[in-house]
Amino acid sequence: HSGASEDAGDKDKRSGAGWYWMPVGVGLGYICFQRLTHIKSDISKEQHQQTVPGVAVPGPWQLHV
């Protein structure tokens, strides 16, 4: 055996799970897509909160007791 990498490969063969190479661009594209989805949902939540009736008092606040 040449080391742990062969042992990990043997383990993958027995369990049926395996690792596959993918282009870096695909991974980066996926990460960007996820981030944009989160940004879009955050913006829609902020807009919804602004339309809810109530009093919005800007902060930050400091209390002296």
PyMOL Python script that loads the backbone (N, CA, C, O; Angstrom):
from pymol import cmd

cmd.read_pdbstr("""\
ATOM      1  N   HIS A   1       0.833  -1.193   0.000  1.00  0.00           N
ATOM      2  CA  HIS A   1       0.000   0.000   0.000  1.00  0.00           C
ATOM      3  C   HIS A   1       0.868   1.243   0.000  1.00  0.00           C
ATOM      4  O   HIS A   1       1.914   1.304   0.645  1.00  0.00           O
ATOM      5  N   SER A   2       0.393   2.240  -0.752  1.00  0.00           N
ATOM      6  CA  SER A   2       1.179   3.466  -0.820  1.00  0.00           C
ATOM      7  C   SER A   2       0.694   4.511   0.170  1.00  0.00           C
ATOM      8  O   SER A   2       1.320   5.562   0.310  1.00  0.00           O
ATOM      9  N   GLY A   3      -0.421   4.240   0.868  1.00  0.00           N
ATOM     10  CA  GLY A   3      -0.844   5.214   1.869  1.00  0.00           C
ATOM     11  C   GLY A   3      -2.339   5.228   2.043  1.00  0.00           C
ATOM     12  O   GLY A   3      -3.055   4.318   1.628  1.00  0.00           O
ATOM     13  N   ALA A   4      -2.788   6.303   2.678  1.00  0.00           N
ATOM     14  CA  ALA A   4      -4.194   6.427   3.042  1.00  0.00           C
ATOM     15  C   ALA A   4      -5.096   6.612   1.828  1.00  0.00           C
ATOM     16  O   ALA A   4      -6.275   6.262   1.877  1.00  0.00           O
ATOM     17  N   SER A   5      -4.553   7.162   0.727  1.00  0.00           N
ATOM     18  CA  SER A   5      -5.405   7.410  -0.429  1.00  0.00           C
ATOM     19  C   SER A   5      -5.932   6.109  -1.022  1.00  0.00           C
ATOM     20  O   SER A   5      -7.079   6.057  -1.464  1.00  0.00           O
ATOM     21  N   GLU A   6      -5.118   5.066  -1.040  1.00  0.00           N
ATOM     22  CA  GLU A   6      -5.598   3.780  -1.544  1.00  0.00           C
ATOM     23  C   GLU A   6      -6.614   3.180  -0.585  1.00  0.00           C
ATOM     24  O   GLU A   6      -7.597   2.582  -1.023  1.00  0.00           O
ATOM     25  N   ASP A   7      -6.394   3.329   0.712  1.00  0.00           N
ATOM     26  CA  ASP A   7      -7.347   2.812   1.691  1.00  0.00           C
ATOM     27  C   ASP A   7      -8.709   3.489   1.531  1.00  0.00           C
ATOM     28  O   ASP A   7      -9.746   2.832   1.621  1.00  0.00           O
ATOM     29  N   ALA A   8      -8.705   4.801   1.295  1.00  0.00           N
ATOM     30  CA  ALA A   8      -9.964   5.524   1.114  1.00  0.00           C
ATOM     31  C   ALA A   8     -10.662   5.049  -0.152  1.00  0.00           C
ATOM     32  O   ALA A   8     -11.887   4.928  -0.172  1.00  0.00           O
ATOM     33  N   GLY A   9      -9.907   4.780  -1.200  1.00  0.00           N
ATOM     34  CA  GLY A   9     -10.488   4.270  -2.438  1.00  0.00           C
ATOM     35  C   GLY A   9     -11.107   2.905  -2.243  1.00  0.00           C
ATOM     36  O   GLY A   9     -12.176   2.628  -2.787  1.00  0.00           O
ATOM     37  N   ASP A  10     -10.446   2.034  -1.465  1.00  0.00           N
ATOM     38  CA  ASP A  10     -10.991   0.707  -1.186  1.00  0.00           C
ATOM     39  C   ASP A  10     -12.297   0.829  -0.404  1.00  0.00           C
ATOM     40  O   ASP A  10     -13.243   0.082  -0.653  1.00  0.00           O
ATOM     41  N   LYS A  11     -12.349   1.761   0.532  1.00  0.00           N
ATOM     42  CA  LYS A  11     -13.546   1.947   1.337  1.00  0.00           C
ATOM     43  C   LYS A  11     -14.713   2.392   0.449  1.00  0.00           C
ATOM     44  O   LYS A  11     -15.842   1.933   0.618  1.00  0.00           O
ATOM     45  N   ASP A  12     -14.424   3.297  -0.503  1.00  0.00           N
ATOM     46  CA  ASP A  12     -15.469   3.773  -1.408  1.00  0.00           C
ATOM     47  C   ASP A  12     -16.013   2.638  -2.266  1.00  0.00           C
ATOM     48  O   ASP A  12     -17.215   2.581  -2.523  1.00  0.00           O
ATOM     49  N   LYS A  13     -15.153   1.743  -2.709  1.00  0.00           N
ATOM     50  CA  LYS A  13     -15.596   0.637  -3.550  1.00  0.00           C
ATOM     51  C   LYS A  13     -16.514  -0.299  -2.776  1.00  0.00           C
ATOM     52  O   LYS A  13     -17.478  -0.826  -3.331  1.00  0.00           O
ATOM     53  N   ARG A  14     -16.225  -0.502  -1.522  1.00  0.00           N
ATOM     54  CA  ARG A  14     -17.050  -1.405  -0.715  1.00  0.00           C
ATOM     55  C   ARG A  14     -18.402  -0.785  -0.391  1.00  0.00           C
ATOM     56  O   ARG A  14     -19.408  -1.495  -0.377  1.00  0.00           O
ATOM     57  N   SER A  15     -18.453   0.511  -0.130  1.00  0.00           N
ATOM     58  CA  SER A  15     -19.698   1.154   0.288  1.00  0.00           C
ATOM     59  C   SER A  15     -20.577   1.536  -0.894  1.00  0.00           C
ATOM     60  O   SER A  15     -21.763   1.810  -0.712  1.00  0.00           O
ATOM     61  N   GLY A  16     -20.025   1.560  -2.094  1.00  0.00           N
ATOM     62  CA  GLY A  16     -20.800   1.960  -3.252  1.00  0.00           C
ATOM     63  C   GLY A  16     -20.765   3.458  -3.503  1.00  0.00           C
ATOM     64  O   GLY A  16     -21.212   3.914  -4.556  1.00  0.00           O
ATOM     65  N   ALA A  17     -20.248   4.225  -2.569  1.00  0.00           N
ATOM     66  CA  ALA A  17     -20.137   5.672  -2.742  1.00  0.00           C
ATOM     67  C   ALA A  17     -18.815   5.987  -3.415  1.00  0.00           C
ATOM     68  O   ALA A  17     -17.845   5.245  -3.262  1.00  0.00           O
ATOM     69  N   GLY A  18     -18.770   7.066  -4.147  1.00  0.00           N
ATOM     70  CA  GLY A  18     -17.526   7.432  -4.804  1.00  0.00           C
ATOM     71  C   GLY A  18     -17.428   8.929  -5.012  1.00  0.00           C
ATOM     72  O   GLY A  18     -18.423   9.650  -4.945  1.00  0.00           O
ATOM     73  N   TRP A  19     -16.231   9.374  -5.260  1.00  0.00           N
ATOM     74  CA  TRP A  19     -15.967  10.775  -5.536  1.00  0.00           C
ATOM     75  C   TRP A  19     -15.721  10.929  -7.021  1.00  0.00           C
ATOM     76  O   TRP A  19     -15.084  10.078  -7.643  1.00  0.00           O
ATOM     77  N   TYR A  20     -16.224  12.012  -7.591  1.00  0.00           N
ATOM     78  CA  TYR A  20     -16.041  12.283  -9.007  1.00  0.00           C
ATOM     79  C   TYR A  20     -15.504  13.692  -9.164  1.00  0.00           C
ATOM     80  O   TYR A  20     -15.864  14.592  -8.406  1.00  0.00           O
ATOM     81  N   TRP A  21     -14.643  13.880 -10.147  1.00  0.00           N
ATOM     82  CA  TRP A  21     -14.099  15.196 -10.444  1.00  0.00           C
ATOM     83  C   TRP A  21     -15.147  16.003 -11.178  1.00  0.00           C
ATOM     84  O   TRP A  21     -15.925  15.469 -11.968  1.00  0.00           O
ATOM     85  N   MET A  22     -15.157  17.313 -10.904  1.00  0.00           N
ATOM     86  CA  MET A  22     -16.021  18.212 -11.653  1.00  0.00           C
ATOM     87  C   MET A  22     -15.245  19.496 -11.902  1.00  0.00           C
ATOM     88  O   MET A  22     -14.365  19.848 -11.116  1.00  0.00           O
ATOM     89  N   PRO A  23     -15.556  20.195 -12.979  1.00  0.00           N
ATOM     90  CA  PRO A  23     -14.838  21.437 -13.277  1.00  0.00           C
ATOM     91  C   PRO A  23     -15.043  22.485 -12.185  1.00  0.00           C
ATOM     92  O   PRO A  23     -16.097  22.544 -11.551  1.00  0.00           O
ATOM     93  N   VAL A  24     -14.038  23.292 -11.982  1.00  0.00           N
ATOM     94  CA  VAL A  24     -14.092  24.333 -10.957  1.00  0.00           C
ATOM     95  C   VAL A  24     -15.219  25.316 -11.266  1.00  0.00           C
ATOM     96  O   VAL A  24     -15.896  25.792 -10.356  1.00  0.00           O
ATOM     97  N   GLY A  25     -15.419  25.619 -12.546  1.00  0.00           N
ATOM     98  CA  GLY A  25     -16.468  26.562 -12.936  1.00  0.00           C
ATOM     99  C   GLY A  25     -17.848  26.100 -12.516  1.00  0.00           C
ATOM    100  O   GLY A  25     -18.693  26.921 -12.159  1.00  0.00           O
ATOM    101  N   VAL A  26     -18.092  24.791 -12.553  1.00  0.00           N
ATOM    102  CA  VAL A  26     -19.389  24.261 -12.137  1.00  0.00           C
ATOM    103  C   VAL A  26     -19.590  24.500 -10.642  1.00  0.00           C
ATOM    104  O   VAL A  26     -20.668  24.918 -10.219  1.00  0.00           O
ATOM    105  N   GLY A  27     -18.567  24.240  -9.853  1.00  0.00           N
ATOM    106  CA  GLY A  27     -18.663  24.464  -8.411  1.00  0.00           C
ATOM    107  C   GLY A  27     -18.854  25.933  -8.076  1.00  0.00           C
ATOM    108  O   GLY A  27     -19.684  26.274  -7.233  1.00  0.00           O
ATOM    109  N   LEU A  28     -18.093  26.809  -8.731  1.00  0.00           N
ATOM    110  CA  LEU A  28     -18.234  28.240  -8.483  1.00  0.00           C
ATOM    111  C   LEU A  28     -19.602  28.739  -8.924  1.00  0.00           C
ATOM    112  O   LEU A  28     -20.217  29.565  -8.250  1.00  0.00           O
ATOM    113  N   GLY A  29     -20.074  28.233 -10.058  1.00  0.00           N
ATOM    114  CA  GLY A  29     -21.402  28.623 -10.531  1.00  0.00           C
ATOM    115  C   GLY A  29     -22.480  28.230  -9.543  1.00  0.00           C
ATOM    116  O   GLY A  29     -23.415  28.994  -9.301  1.00  0.00           O
ATOM    117  N   TYR A  30     -22.355  27.037  -8.966  1.00  0.00           N
ATOM    118  CA  TYR A  30     -23.331  26.569  -7.985  1.00  0.00           C
ATOM    119  C   TYR A  30     -23.308  27.446  -6.736  1.00  0.00           C
ATOM    120  O   TYR A  30     -24.359  27.821  -6.217  1.00  0.00           O
ATOM    121  N   ILE A  31     -22.112  27.772  -6.258  1.00  0.00           N
ATOM    122  CA  ILE A  31     -21.988  28.619  -5.072  1.00  0.00           C
ATOM    123  C   ILE A  31     -22.588  30.001  -5.338  1.00  0.00           C
ATOM    124  O   ILE A  31     -23.289  30.542  -4.483  1.00  0.00           O
ATOM    125  N   CYS A  32     -22.319  30.577  -6.516  1.00  0.00           N
ATOM    126  CA  CYS A  32     -22.879  31.886  -6.859  1.00  0.00           C
ATOM    127  C   CYS A  32     -24.398  31.828  -6.938  1.00  0.00           C
ATOM    128  O   CYS A  32     -25.082  32.731  -6.456  1.00  0.00           O
ATOM    129  N   PHE A  33     -24.926  30.772  -7.543  1.00  0.00           N
ATOM    130  CA  PHE A  33     -26.372  30.613  -7.651  1.00  0.00           C
ATOM    131  C   PHE A  33     -27.007  30.550  -6.269  1.00  0.00           C
ATOM    132  O   PHE A  33     -28.026  31.197  -6.025  1.00  0.00           O
ATOM    133  N   GLN A  34     -26.416  29.779  -5.365  1.00  0.00           N
ATOM    134  CA  GLN A  34     -26.950  29.675  -4.007  1.00  0.00           C
ATOM    135  C   GLN A  34     -26.909  31.025  -3.302  1.00  0.00           C
ATOM    136  O   GLN A  34     -27.865  31.399  -2.622  1.00  0.00           O
ATOM    137  N   ARG A  35     -25.813  31.754  -3.459  1.00  0.00           N
ATOM    138  CA  ARG A  35     -25.665  33.054  -2.802  1.00  0.00           C
ATOM    139  C   ARG A  35     -26.701  34.042  -3.333  1.00  0.00           C
ATOM    140  O   ARG A  35     -27.315  34.771  -2.554  1.00  0.00           O
ATOM    141  N   LEU A  36     -26.901  34.074  -4.654  1.00  0.00           N
ATOM    142  CA  LEU A  36     -27.884  34.988  -5.225  1.00  0.00           C
ATOM    143  C   LEU A  36     -29.294  34.638  -4.759  1.00  0.00           C
ATOM    144  O   LEU A  36     -30.115  35.526  -4.534  1.00  0.00           O
ATOM    145  N   THR A  37     -29.571  33.351  -4.617  1.00  0.00           N
ATOM    146  CA  THR A  37     -30.880  32.929  -4.126  1.00  0.00           C
ATOM    147  C   THR A  37     -31.102  33.434  -2.706  1.00  0.00           C
ATOM    148  O   THR A  37     -32.188  33.914  -2.380  1.00  0.00           O
ATOM    149  N   HIS A  38     -30.080  33.329  -1.861  1.00  0.00           N
ATOM    150  CA  HIS A  38     -30.200  33.820  -0.485  1.00  0.00           C
ATOM    151  C   HIS A  38     -30.350  35.337  -0.451  1.00  0.00           C
ATOM    152  O   HIS A  38     -31.138  35.858   0.339  1.00  0.00           O
ATOM    153  N   ILE A  39     -29.613  36.049  -1.287  1.00  0.00           N
ATOM    154  CA  ILE A  39     -29.707  37.509  -1.332  1.00  0.00           C
ATOM    155  C   ILE A  39     -31.121  37.919  -1.744  1.00  0.00           C
ATOM    156  O   ILE A  39     -31.708  38.828  -1.157  1.00  0.00           O
ATOM    157  N   LYS A  40     -31.663  37.237  -2.762  1.00  0.00           N
ATOM    158  CA  LYS A  40     -33.009  37.556  -3.246  1.00  0.00           C
ATOM    159  C   LYS A  40     -34.048  37.322  -2.148  1.00  0.00           C
ATOM    160  O   LYS A  40     -34.955  38.136  -1.973  1.00  0.00           O
ATOM    161  N   SER A  41     -33.923  36.218  -1.410  1.00  0.00           N
ATOM    162  CA  SER A  41     -34.885  35.945  -0.346  1.00  0.00           C
ATOM    163  C   SER A  41     -34.738  36.955   0.794  1.00  0.00           C
ATOM    164  O   SER A  41     -35.736  37.346   1.399  1.00  0.00           O
ATOM    165  N   ASP A  42     -33.504  37.385   1.095  1.00  0.00           N
ATOM    166  CA  ASP A  42     -33.292  38.387   2.139  1.00  0.00           C
ATOM    167  C   ASP A  42     -33.934  39.714   1.754  1.00  0.00           C
ATOM    168  O   ASP A  42     -34.540  40.377   2.595  1.00  0.00           O
ATOM    169  N   ILE A  43     -33.807  40.105   0.492  1.00  0.00           N
ATOM    170  CA  ILE A  43     -34.394  41.366   0.018  1.00  0.00           C
ATOM    171  C   ILE A  43     -35.912  41.306   0.111  1.00  0.00           C
ATOM    172  O   ILE A  43     -36.548  42.268   0.543  1.00  0.00           O
ATOM    173  N   SER A  44     -36.495  40.179  -0.293  1.00  0.00           N
ATOM    174  CA  SER A  44     -37.955  40.076  -0.240  1.00  0.00           C
ATOM    175  C   SER A  44     -38.443  40.088   1.214  1.00  0.00           C
ATOM    176  O   SER A  44     -39.507  40.639   1.498  1.00  0.00           O
ATOM    177  N   LYS A  45     -37.680  39.489   2.138  1.00  0.00           N
ATOM    178  CA  LYS A  45     -38.058  39.526   3.552  1.00  0.00           C
ATOM    179  C   LYS A  45     -38.005  40.951   4.087  1.00  0.00           C
ATOM    180  O   LYS A  45     -38.882  41.364   4.846  1.00  0.00           O
ATOM    181  N   GLU A  46     -36.968  41.713   3.692  1.00  0.00           N
ATOM    182  CA  GLU A  46     -36.840  43.096   4.150  1.00  0.00           C
ATOM    183  C   GLU A  46     -37.993  43.945   3.622  1.00  0.00           C
ATOM    184  O   GLU A  46     -38.538  44.774   4.350  1.00  0.00           O
ATOM    185  N   GLN A  47     -38.370  43.741   2.354  1.00  0.00           N
ATOM    186  CA  GLN A  47     -39.474  44.502   1.781  1.00  0.00           C
ATOM    187  C   GLN A  47     -40.777  44.152   2.481  1.00  0.00           C
ATOM    188  O   GLN A  47     -41.617  45.023   2.711  1.00  0.00           O
ATOM    189  N   HIS A  48     -40.947  42.877   2.819  1.00  0.00           N
ATOM    190  CA  HIS A  48     -42.167  42.461   3.520  1.00  0.00           C
ATOM    191  C   HIS A  48     -42.215  43.085   4.910  1.00  0.00           C
ATOM    192  O   HIS A  48     -43.280  43.509   5.359  1.00  0.00           O
ATOM    193  N   GLN A  49     -41.089  43.146   5.589  1.00  0.00           N
ATOM    194  CA  GLN A  49     -41.051  43.720   6.931  1.00  0.00           C
ATOM    195  C   GLN A  49     -41.350  45.219   6.895  1.00  0.00           C
ATOM    196  O   GLN A  49     -41.937  45.759   7.832  1.00  0.00           O
ATOM    197  N   GLN A  50     -40.946  45.889   5.814  1.00  0.00           N
ATOM    198  CA  GLN A  50     -41.191  47.325   5.709  1.00  0.00           C
ATOM    199  C   GLN A  50     -42.662  47.618   5.450  1.00  0.00           C
ATOM    200  O   GLN A  50     -43.145  48.693   5.808  1.00  0.00           O
ATOM    201  N   THR A  51     -43.379  46.694   4.840  1.00  0.00           N
ATOM    202  CA  THR A  51     -44.789  46.918   4.548  1.00  0.00           C
ATOM    203  C   THR A  51     -45.685  46.556   5.723  1.00  0.00           C
ATOM    204  O   THR A  51     -46.873  46.878   5.705  1.00  0.00           O
ATOM    205  N   VAL A  52     -45.153  45.901   6.736  1.00  0.00           N
ATOM    206  CA  VAL A  52     -45.934  45.537   7.912  1.00  0.00           C
ATOM    207  C   VAL A  52     -46.164  46.808   8.725  1.00  0.00           C
ATOM    208  O   VAL A  52     -45.215  47.530   9.029  1.00  0.00           O
ATOM    209  N   PRO A  53     -47.423  47.084   9.079  1.00  0.00           N
ATOM    210  CA  PRO A  53     -47.672  48.313   9.842  1.00  0.00           C
ATOM    211  C   PRO A  53     -47.025  48.268  11.220  1.00  0.00           C
ATOM    212  O   PRO A  53     -46.940  47.217  11.855  1.00  0.00           O
ATOM    213  N   GLY A  54     -46.584  49.405  11.651  1.00  0.00           N
ATOM    214  CA  GLY A  54     -45.938  49.497  12.953  1.00  0.00           C
ATOM    215  C   GLY A  54     -44.978  50.673  12.970  1.00  0.00           C
ATOM    216  O   GLY A  54     -44.860  51.406  11.989  1.00  0.00           O
ATOM    217  N   VAL A  55     -44.315  50.842  14.056  1.00  0.00           N
ATOM    218  CA  VAL A  55     -43.365  51.932  14.200  1.00  0.00           C
ATOM    219  C   VAL A  55     -41.964  51.350  14.116  1.00  0.00           C
ATOM    220  O   VAL A  55     -41.611  50.438  14.863  1.00  0.00           O
ATOM    221  N   ALA A  56     -41.174  51.886  13.200  1.00  0.00           N
ATOM    222  CA  ALA A  56     -39.784  51.460  13.082  1.00  0.00           C
ATOM    223  C   ALA A  56     -38.908  52.588  13.614  1.00  0.00           C
ATOM    224  O   ALA A  56     -38.880  53.684  13.053  1.00  0.00           O
ATOM    225  N   VAL A  57     -38.212  52.316  14.671  1.00  0.00           N
ATOM    226  CA  VAL A  57     -37.334  53.309  15.281  1.00  0.00           C
ATOM    227  C   VAL A  57     -35.899  52.921  14.954  1.00  0.00           C
ATOM    228  O   VAL A  57     -35.451  51.827  15.298  1.00  0.00           O
ATOM    229  N   PRO A  58     -35.179  53.822  14.289  1.00  0.00           N
ATOM    230  CA  PRO A  58     -33.805  53.472  13.912  1.00  0.00           C
ATOM    231  C   PRO A  58     -32.904  53.353  15.137  1.00  0.00           C
ATOM    232  O   PRO A  58     -33.093  54.053  16.132  1.00  0.00           O
ATOM    233  N   GLY A  59     -31.938  52.472  15.052  1.00  0.00           N
ATOM    234  CA  GLY A  59     -30.999  52.248  16.153  1.00  0.00           C
ATOM    235  C   GLY A  59     -29.617  52.642  15.693  1.00  0.00           C
ATOM    236  O   GLY A  59     -29.527  53.291  14.651  1.00  0.00           O
ATOM    237  N   PRO A  60     -28.591  52.333  16.330  1.00  0.00           N
ATOM    238  CA  PRO A  60     -28.438  51.551  17.547  1.00  0.00           C
ATOM    239  C   PRO A  60     -28.812  52.352  18.795  1.00  0.00           C
ATOM    240  O   PRO A  60     -28.812  53.583  18.807  1.00  0.00           O
ATOM    241  N   TRP A  61     -29.124  51.601  19.824  1.00  0.00           N
ATOM    242  CA  TRP A  61     -29.552  52.211  21.076  1.00  0.00           C
ATOM    243  C   TRP A  61     -28.558  51.907  22.175  1.00  0.00           C
ATOM    244  O   TRP A  61     -27.920  50.855  22.189  1.00  0.00           O
ATOM    245  N   GLN A  62     -28.439  52.845  23.093  1.00  0.00           N
ATOM    246  CA  GLN A  62     -27.616  52.646  24.279  1.00  0.00           C
ATOM    247  C   GLN A  62     -28.470  52.975  25.494  1.00  0.00           C
ATOM    248  O   GLN A  62     -29.160  53.994  25.522  1.00  0.00           O
ATOM    249  N   LEU A  63     -28.419  52.118  26.483  1.00  0.00           N
ATOM    250  CA  LEU A  63     -29.165  52.347  27.707  1.00  0.00           C
ATOM    251  C   LEU A  63     -28.188  52.621  28.841  1.00  0.00           C
ATOM    252  O   LEU A  63     -27.181  51.931  29.000  1.00  0.00           O
ATOM    253  N   HIS A  64     -28.509  53.641  29.622  1.00  0.00           N
ATOM    254  CA  HIS A  64     -27.707  53.961  30.790  1.00  0.00           C
ATOM    255  C   HIS A  64     -28.577  53.729  32.013  1.00  0.00           C
ATOM    256  O   HIS A  64     -29.565  54.430  32.230  1.00  0.00           O
ATOM    257  N   VAL A  65     -28.201  52.742  32.804  1.00  0.00           N
ATOM    258  CA  VAL A  65     -29.006  52.369  33.957  1.00  0.00           C
ATOM    259  C   VAL A  65     -28.384  52.886  35.225  1.00  0.00           C
ATOM    260  O   VAL A  65     -28.923  52.670  36.310  1.00  0.00           O
TER     261      VAL A  65
END
""", "prot")
cmd.dss("prot")
cmd.show_as("cartoon", "prot")
cmd.util.cbc("prot")
cmd.orient("prot")
